[in-house]
Every structure is written in C-alpha cells, then in structure tokens.
Amino acid sequence: PDLDFAGQLDVRVFDLEGRKVGEALLVRSHVGDKDIAIGKNTIALSSILGGAWDLAPGLYFCIADLTLPGSGNSASATSKFAVAR
C-alpha cells in the first residue's frame, strides 16, 4: 500500500459577530513506512491566535478544513467553545 501522506489543515477561529480572531495553516507530510498515531491530535491555541492567550470572555467557533493534496479529498469540521473568567 501507498504509505506516503501529505495534508494541510486550515484552522480559523471567529467570535459570534463573525470577526476572525485567529488562523493557522498546519502542514504535515511523510514519505515511506511509518506508524501514524491514531486518535486526537492537538495544537496550542496560542499558535492559532498568534501567540495571544487572552481571549475575551464569550463564545467562539472554529472552522477546520482538511485538504489532502493530490488526492482530491477534503473534509471540514466546525466546533464551538466558550471562554469564561
């Protein structure tokens, strides 16, 4: 089987008024035989917010678009989260 992998994940965070408060493009690639971890993968919120940790209290939503270049496959997911102090 083909074990090569290339993918990119575009993550955007918005407040409820539709203003973008953060964005990051995560790119991963691997060529050859390697075990790929199955399960949750996490990144620090500060990397999406440009190093800022001080989101104002409120509700936010996140849109993530996964693209697998060369395969024509893609997927999207949306989640919501709250910041309380």
C-alpha positions in Angstrom: 0.0 0.0 0.0 1.0 3.6 -0.5 2.2 4.9 2.9 3.0 8.4 1.8 0.9 11.2 3.4 0.6 14.9 2.8 -2.1 17.1 4.2 -2.9 20.6 5.4 -5.3 21.8 7.9 -6.6 25.4 7.8 -7.9 26.4 11.2 -9.9 29.6 11.7 -11.4 31.0 15.0 -14.2 33.5 14.9 -16.2 35.4 17.5 -20.0 35.4 17.4 -20.1 38.6 15.4 -18.1 36.8 12.6 -14.8 38.6 13.2 -11.8 36.3 12.7 -9.7 36.3 15.9 -7.1 33.7 14.8 -6.0 31.5 12.0 -3.3 28.9 11.3 -2.3 26.6 8.5 -0.9 23.3 9.6 1.0 21.2 7.1 2.2 17.6 7.6 3.8 15.3 5.2 5.6 11.9 5.4 7.1 9.6 2.8 7.6 5.9 3.4 6.9 3.4 6.1 6.0 5.0 9.4 3.4 4.4 12.1 0.9 7.2 12.2 -0.7 7.9 15.6 -4.4 7.3 15.6 -6.6 9.4 17.8 -6.6 13.0 18.9 -4.0 15.4 17.7 -3.7 18.7 19.5 -2.1 22.1 19.0 -1.7 25.0 21.3 -4.4 27.7 20.9 -1.7 30.3 21.1 -0.3 29.1 17.8 -3.7 29.9 16.2 -4.1 33.2 18.0 -0.7 34.5 17.0 0.8 33.9 20.5 -2.1 35.6 22.3 -3.7 33.7 25.2 -6.1 36.4 26.4 -9.3 35.9 24.5 -12.1 38.0 25.9 -14.9 36.0 27.7 -17.5 34.9 25.3 -18.5 32.3 22.7 -16.3 31.4 19.7 -16.5 29.0 16.9 -13.7 27.2 15.0 -13.8 26.0 11.4 -11.2 23.5 10.2 -10.7 22.5 6.6 -8.5 19.4 5.8 -7.1 19.1 2.3 -5.1 16.1 1.0 -3.2 17.5 -2.0 -3.1 15.2 -5.0 -5.9 13.0 -3.8 -8.8 15.4 -4.4 -10.1 14.6 -0.9 -11.1 17.2 1.7 -13.2 17.5 4.8 -14.5 20.3 7.1 -15.4 20.4 10.7 -16.9 23.1 12.9 -16.8 23.4 16.7 -17.9 25.9 19.4 -16.2 26.8 22.6 -16.6 29.3 25.4 -14.1 31.4 27.4 -15.2 32.2 30.9 -13.3 34.1 33.6 
